[in-house]
Amino acid sequence: MAKNLEITVLYDFYGDLLTEKQQEVIELYYNEDLSLAEIAALSGITRQGVRDSIKRAEGQLTEFEERLGLAQRFTEIKGKLDEISKNVFEIEQVNQRLCGSGEITQRAKAIARLTRGIAEL
């Protein structure tokens, strides 16, 4: 069974919405990188039961994302924050080259701080 690494991202967002058993098998399969046979031995269920549980959990995680879109929004916001940070850096560089305005430097640093603060949320 090929691993879909997007599931690990979805699990970070929606894992708490899964059953405890589904959380356990997703954790063991994706985060601990155990095989289906190893998970079956630990869980006391068949290899096919583990596979079915993983597939159901993956389906639910995908459905949560289709309905709520939190992971996609996060990715979009992170991309925009990265773009803002890049632009702040470029403003600082142009400012240093052209006029060295203390006010522009101060405001650019404030924007950079705010961007980092948002990214850390």
N, C-alpha and C positions, 0 to 999 in steps of 0.2 A: 504494500500500500504506500503510494507516494505521499510525502508530507507536503501540505499546503501551508507555507510559512505565514501566509496572510492570517491564518487562523490564530496564530499567537498574538497578533495585534488585536484581532476581534476579541480574543479571550481576555486581554487586558481591559477592554472596555465593558464587556458583557458577561464575563465569567461568573460573577455573583448571581446571575439570573439562571444559571444551570443548576441541576440537582447536584447534591454532594457527590454522588457516584460519577456523574459526568465530569465534574470538576476534577475528581481524582484521576480518571483515565486521561483526560486532556493534559493535566499536569505531568503525569508519568510519561505519556507518549511524546508530547511536544517539548516540555521543559526539561525533563530528565532523560529524554531520548531512549527510553526503554522500548523493546520490541513488543509486539502483541503477545507473544508467548510469555515474556517476562512479566507483563502486566497481568496476564491471565493467572500465572502462578501466584503472584502477590495478592490478587483480588479474589481468588477462589472461584473464578468463572471461566468459561471456555474462551479460547482464542477468538472464535466467531462472536461470542457475546461481547468481548472487548471491542472488536471491530465495529459491531453494530452500535454499541454505545458511543464510540468515537464519531461514527458517521451521523448519528442522531444529533450529537452535540454540535458538530460542525454545521449541520443544517440549521439548527436553532441559532447559532452565532451569526450565520450568514443572513438569516431572516431578520434578526434583531437589527443588523446593519442596514438591510434594505429598508426597513421601516423607520429607523431612527437616524441613521447616517452620521453617528457621532465620530467614528473613525475617519470618515471622509472629511468631515468638517475640521477635525483636528489637523489632518494633513494639510488642508487648504490654509488654515490659520497659521500653521508653522511655516509654510512656504511664504506667506505674506510677511510674517515677522522677519524671516531671513532676508527678504527683499528690502524691507525697511532698514534693517541693520546694514545691508550693503550700501544703500543710498546714504545713510548717515555717515558711513566711513568715507564715501566719495565727497560728500559735502565738506567734511573736515579737511580732506586733502585739497580740494579746490580753494577753500578758505585760507589754508596755510600758504598756498601758492600765490593767491591774488591779493589778499588784504590782511589776513591775520586778525580778523575781528574777534575780540574776546567774547562778545555777545553771541555771535554765531557758534563759536566753539562751545560756549556754555549751554546753549539751547540744543546743540547736537548731542552733547553728553547727556542731557536730560532725556532726550528721546531714546538714546541708546539704553539708559537705565530703565526706562519704562518698558522698552521692548524686552529686555532681559527679564524683568519682573513678570511680564505676561507669559513669557516662554516657560518660566519656572512653575507656573500655576498648575 
